[in-house]
């Protein structure tokens, strides 16, 4: 019922323009995008029964993915998604690896934002213990949180892979085993789904581009959420860090035709 206003939005129909005129200048993208996604995709029992490993409380647990989702309901969760870029996926594991300046900046600002949200009673439920759901394509950052915040960090224990590399498995599935293709796809969607069930989202802007990653953005919108916080990697001041944002397009700079992707 909460989606009824947006059922016809952004599906290539002419009703988009009328919806824009009727409900004002601001379109709630959480519903414009999230509702059609929910109509098309729902997690199956097979997906929830998928066996994965996850890191929590300083140790690795193996079990059903659905068990991890249920476990997260015991906590106030803040999902942190740091998309650092393809060059961070590989580093020399044989010798010491020191974080580059960008990684250090991402870590320091992310921790500041995590603590800022956690300390604000307007955002958090003080009756629940807090956990940080860490999702990043940077192996060094994953290791940093495991080592320094084992009591708070939660993450699916998988090797970071870019979606393009998983897509290439589909294109070259004759050369790759079907098991590898299936597990890589399930791992990716498990992390994506986990981000979306968190109570709060922090995502970075500017490590790989000037925008935020669609990986965490779509996970958030799928769950009909729009408010998030960003870690600004280009800003020189700490004051620019951890700003509350909203996935809302306004008619002031982008019309509904562009939002809905209609072509004339």
Secondary structure, DSSP 8 states (H G I E B T S, - for coil): -TTGGGTTTTSS-THHHHHHHHH-SEEEHHHHHHHHHHHH----HHHHT-EEEEEETTEEEEEEHHHHHHHHTTSEEEEEEE---GGGS---TTS-----HHHHHHHHHHHHHHHHHHH-TTTS-TTS-EEEEEEES-HHHHHHHHHH-TTTEEEE------HHHHHHHHHTTTTS-HHHHHHHHHHHHHHHHHHHTSSEEEEEESSSSSSB-HHHHHHHHHTT--EEEEEESS-SSGGGSSEEEE-EEETTTS-HHHHHT---
